[in-house]
Amino acid sequence: MNWKILAVLLMASTIVSSTMLERVSSSASELCTALTTLLPVIAMLMIVMAGVIYAAGQMMGAETRARANVWATAALTGALIAVLIYAIAPQVLGSIYSTSEFKCYAAV
């Protein structure tokens, strides 16, 4: 009697785990697509924002100019990190989820 229950539980766990792996792979694929779609746009906006902040700071006093330089540098650093994530994320997610269901396409 105990063997039958154990066999049923084993089959149920196998079915559930395969379904869960499909969902995880699908979610990773959607995440990768979202990253490759949004990050270049965000990086470009941050670069433009850094330029505007730097230019506006040059018209102000010394203290505001220094703060504007720090903010512009922070925006450029954020843009650089976004570009690095954009370049690395598909390879990392692809190596973690190396199934045939994992696809990373940028929306065109």
Residue pairs with C-beta under 8 A, 6 or more apart in sequence:
21 99
22 101
24 97
25 97
25 99
25 101
25 102
26 101
28 93
28 96
28 97
28 102
29 97
29 101
29 102
29 103
29 104
31 93
32 89
32 90
32 93
32 94
32 102
32 104
33 103
33 104
33 105
33 106
33 107
35 85
35 86
35 89
35 90
36 86
36 89
36 90
36 104
36 105
36 106
37 106
37 107
39 82
39 83
39 85
39 86
40 82
40 83
40 86
42 79
42 82
43 79
43 80
43 82
43 83
43 86
44 79
46 75
46 76
46 78
46 79
46 82
47 75
47 76
47 79
49 75
50 71
50 72
50 73
50 75
50 76
50 79
51 72
53 68
53 71
53 72
53 75
54 68
54 69
54 72
56 68
57 64
57 65
57 66
57 67
57 68
57 69
57 71
57 72
58 65
58 68
60 68
90 104
93 102
93 104
94 102
94 104
